[in-house]
């Protein structure tokens, strides 16, 4: 798969603001500062499609991107980052409700790619998110970001830790990616293509 066109079509906090539920969608979720915006810019080949925030936890909206609108269109959905300590309890609660509404009510949503930092063991919130996705059969591949920060040997060890901590099935994919070195992009695009076409 090659992404030749991508554009933001909706920024939403409630269902009334979502675009029509008439296309296949894949969503991306992860903690604030895990590198989600950088990854989305990399796979779409657009420098500033997803805004890379200098303030973690600042993005509190669900952003919908229309991809390849002239040929086999689908959407990429950028979910707001979670787990930033300085965000108030009220915002965290609103975020949870907004996410649950989207994840449980969207017919076109095929799978969610969850991002984790390859250098660290997944947090309790990462585990909670992954369990939620598994429960609703939305668990797509896990993307291990910042792969350039560790050696290949260390990466293998860390991916085993991620797999065990998230209690992933043995056949579930973990894709190591580096937005900085631009590695792992083809694997992510291949996974998206398979999910969108099969779905």
C-alpha positions as CSV (number, residue, x, y, z in Angstrom):
1,X,0.0,0.0,0.0
2,X,1.1,3.5,-0.7
3,X,-0.7,6.5,0.8
4,X,-0.8,9.2,-1.9
5,X,-3.4,11.5,-0.5
6,X,-4.4,12.4,3.1
7,X,-6.3,15.2,4.6
8,X,-8.0,16.0,7.9
9,X,-11.8,15.9,7.5
10,X,-13.1,16.2,11.0
11,X,-12.0,17.1,14.6
12,X,-14.5,15.7,17.1
13,X,-15.4,15.3,20.7
14,X,-18.9,13.9,20.2
15,X,-20.6,11.6,17.7
16,X,-22.5,14.4,16.0
17,X,-19.1,15.8,14.8
18,X,-17.9,12.5,13.4
19,X,-17.8,12.1,9.6
20,X,-20.4,9.7,8.0
21,X,-19.8,6.1,9.1
22,X,-19.4,4.9,5.5
23,X,-15.7,3.9,5.2
24,X,-13.3,1.5,6.8
25,X,-11.3,3.1,9.6
26,X,-8.2,2.2,11.5
27,X,-7.4,4.1,14.6
28,X,-4.1,4.9,16.5
29,X,-4.0,5.1,20.3
30,X,-1.2,5.6,22.8
31,X,0.2,7.5,25.7
32,X,0.9,11.2,25.3
33,X,4.5,11.6,24.0
34,X,4.7,8.1,22.6
35,X,5.3,9.5,19.1
36,X,1.9,9.0,17.5
37,X,1.8,12.3,15.5
38,X,5.3,11.7,14.2
39,X,4.3,8.2,13.1
40,X,1.1,9.4,11.4
41,X,3.1,12.0,9.5
42,X,5.6,9.4,8.5
43,X,3.1,6.8,7.1
44,X,1.1,9.5,5.2
45,X,4.2,11.2,3.9
46,X,2.9,14.6,5.2
47,X,5.1,16.7,7.4
48,X,2.4,18.4,9.4
49,X,-0.7,16.4,8.9
50,X,-0.8,15.4,12.6
51,X,0.4,18.2,14.8
52,X,3.3,17.2,17.0
53,X,2.4,18.9,20.3
54,X,5.1,20.5,22.5
55,X,2.7,20.0,25.4
56,X,1.9,16.4,26.1
57,X,-1.8,15.8,26.8
58,X,-2.8,18.8,24.9
59,X,-4.6,17.0,22.1
60,X,-8.1,16.2,23.4
61,X,-10.0,15.6,20.2
62,X,-10.5,12.7,17.9
63,X,-9.0,13.6,14.5
64,X,-10.3,11.9,11.3
65,X,-8.0,11.8,8.2
66,X,-9.3,10.8,4.8
67,X,-6.8,8.7,3.0
68,X,-6.5,8.0,-0.8
69,X,-9.9,9.6,-1.5
70,X,-9.7,9.0,-5.3
71,X,-8.8,5.3,-5.1
72,X,-9.9,2.8,-2.4
73,X,-10.5,5.5,0.3
74,X,-10.4,4.8,4.0
75,X,-9.9,6.8,7.2
76,X,-7.1,7.0,9.8
77,X,-8.3,8.1,13.2
78,X,-6.0,9.8,15.6
79,X,-7.2,9.2,19.1
80,X,-6.1,11.6,21.9
81,X,-3.1,10.6,24.0
82,X,-3.7,9.2,27.4
83,X,-1.8,9.0,30.7
84,X,-0.5,12.5,31.1
85,X,-0.2,13.3,34.8
86,X,-0.9,17.0,34.6
87,X,-4.3,16.5,33.0
88,X,-7.2,17.0,35.5
89,X,-9.4,14.2,36.7
90,X,-12.4,15.8,34.9
91,X,-10.5,15.9,31.6
92,X,-9.4,12.2,32.1
93,X,-13.1,11.2,32.8
94,X,-14.3,13.1,29.7
95,X,-11.6,11.5,27.7
96,X,-12.6,8.0,28.8
97,X,-16.2,8.6,27.9
98,X,-15.3,10.1,24.6
99,X,-13.1,7.2,23.7
100,X,-15.6,4.6,24.8
101,X,-18.3,6.2,22.8
102,X,-16.1,6.2,19.7
103,X,-14.7,2.7,20.1
104,X,-18.0,1.0,20.9
105,X,-20.2,2.8,18.5
106,X,-18.3,3.1,15.2
107,X,-19.4,0.5,12.6
108,X,-16.6,1.2,10.2
109,X,-13.8,0.9,12.8
110,X,-11.8,-2.2,12.0
111,X,-8.9,-2.2,14.4
112,X,-6.9,0.0,16.7
113,X,-3.1,0.2,16.5
114,X,-1.8,0.7,20.0
115,X,1.6,2.5,20.4
116,X,4.0,1.9,23.2
117,X,7.5,3.1,23.8
118,X,9.9,0.2,23.1
119,X,12.3,1.4,25.8
120,X,9.8,1.0,28.6
121,X,7.5,-1.7,30.1
122,X,3.9,-0.9,29.2
123,X,2.1,1.1,31.9
124,X,-1.0,0.1,33.8
125,X,-2.9,2.5,31.4
126,X,-1.4,0.8,28.4
127,X,-2.6,-2.6,29.8
128,X,-6.0,-1.2,30.5
129,X,-6.3,0.2,27.0
130,X,-5.2,-3.1,25.4
131,X,-7.6,-5.1,27.5
132,X,-10.4,-2.8,26.4
133,X,-9.4,-3.3,22.7
134,X,-9.2,-7.1,23.1
135,X,-12.6,-7.2,24.8
136,X,-14.2,-5.4,21.8
137,X,-12.1,-7.3,19.2
138,X,-10.4,-4.1,18.1
139,X,-6.8,-5.1,19.1
140,X,-4.7,-4.5,16.0
141,X,-0.9,-4.7,15.9
142,X,1.1,-3.0,18.7
143,X,3.6,-0.5,17.4
144,X,6.8,-0.2,19.4
145,X,8.0,3.3,18.8
146,X,11.4,4.9,19.1
147,X,13.1,1.7,18.0
148,X,16.2,3.7,17.0
149,X,16.9,4.3,20.7
150,X,17.7,0.6,21.4
151,X,20.0,-2.0,19.9
152,X,18.5,-4.8,17.8
153,X,19.2,-7.3,20.7
154,X,17.6,-4.9,23.2
155,X,14.6,-4.4,20.9
156,X,13.9,-8.2,20.9
157,X,14.1,-8.3,24.6
158,X,11.8,-5.3,25.0
159,X,9.3,-6.7,22.6
160,X,9.0,-9.9,24.7
161,X,8.4,-7.7,27.8
162,X,5.7,-5.8,25.9
163,X,4.1,-9.0,24.7
164,X,4.1,-10.5,28.2
165,X,2.9,-7.3,30.0
166,X,0.0,-6.8,27.6
167,X,-0.8,-10.5,27.6
168,X,-0.8,-10.6,23.8
169,X,-1.6,-13.7,21.8
170,X,1.4,-15.3,20.3
171,X,0.3,-14.6,16.8
172,X,-0.4,-10.9,17.6
173,X,2.1,-8.6,15.8
174,X,4.5,-6.1,17.4
175,X,5.9,-3.7,14.8
176,X,9.1,-1.8,15.8
177,X,9.1,1.6,14.2
178,X,11.4,4.6,14.2
179,X,10.0,7.9,12.9
180,X,13.4,9.4,13.2
181,X,15.2,6.7,11.1
182,X,12.0,6.1,9.0
183,X,12.1,2.3,9.6
184,X,9.2,0.0,10.0
185,X,6.9,2.1,7.9
186,X,6.3,-0.6,5.2
187,X,5.2,-3.1,7.9
188,X,2.7,-0.6,9.3
189,X,1.3,0.1,5.9
190,X,1.1,-3.6,5.0
191,X,-0.8,-4.2,8.3
192,X,-3.2,-1.3,7.5
193,X,-3.8,-2.6,4.0
194,X,-4.6,-6.1,5.3
195,X,-7.0,-4.8,8.0
196,X,-8.8,-2.4,5.6
197,X,-9.2,-4.9,2.8
198,X,-10.2,-7.9,5.0
199,X,-12.6,-5.8,7.0
